[in-house]
């Protein structure tokens, strides 16, 4: 049997979106295999992180004017890491402030969405993907992190 090669875009970059409401709760989505995760956008090599994140938020959650924090995280996998099909990937973590009304509307879309406080995040941190979401969220909410880029390598 001959394998047929089907070209597909290489999504070598992604944006993880930390949606925090006015009560400082993080929106999590129930993933099928990994437990709970934050929403993420996969991007091809030429795509703009903020533009695609904004489009995703409007399309998926109805957030028309997302408010991004000045703080964001950067991560670049090393070449020797076998992660995401054995290729180097670049990721950004973007913190998005949403209103309580927007977060309630998102949560009502499906039972797969839930809002967790920092206390709940800490208690159930092993269930959340990606691994660094809990310390990053709690550090931001509690004011431990400065505004601006944060290197996550």
C-alpha positions, 0 to 999 in steps of 0.5 A, a space after each residue: 500500500 502506498 502512502 499518499 502525502 497530503 501537504 498541510 500547514 506547519 503550525 510551528 507557533 502557538 499562542 496560549 490565552 489566559 482569559 481572566 475575568 474581573 473576579 480574577 478567575 481563569 477560563 479553562 477548557 476541558 480537553 479530551 486527553 489532557 484534563 484542563 487547558 487554556 484556549 490556544 491558537 495555532 499559527 503558521 510561520 508568518 502569522 501575527 500573534 495578537 491579530 490571530 488571537 483577537 480573531 480567535 477570541 471573537 470567533 470562538 468566544 464572542 469577545 469583540 475587543 480583547 484587552 491584552 495585558 502588557 505582560 506576556 511570556 515567550 517560549 522557544 523549544 530547543 532543537 534537542 527537545 523532541 516536542 511537537 513532532 520533533 521540530 522547534 516551536 515558538 509559543 507566547 502566553 497572552 493574558 487577556 482581561 475579559 468582563 464578568 459578562 463575557 466570561 459568563 457567556 463563554 461558560 454558558 456556551 458549553 459545559 466544557 468551559 469553567 472559571 477557576 480562582 487562583 486557590 482552585 488552580 493551585 489545588 488542581 495544578 497537575 490537571 492543567 496544561 500547559 504546566 506553567 499556567 498556574 504559577 504564571 497566572 497566580 504571579 500575575 494576579 497577585 502582582 509578583 510579575 512585572 509588566 512586559 515580556 517574560 522569558 519562559 525558556 
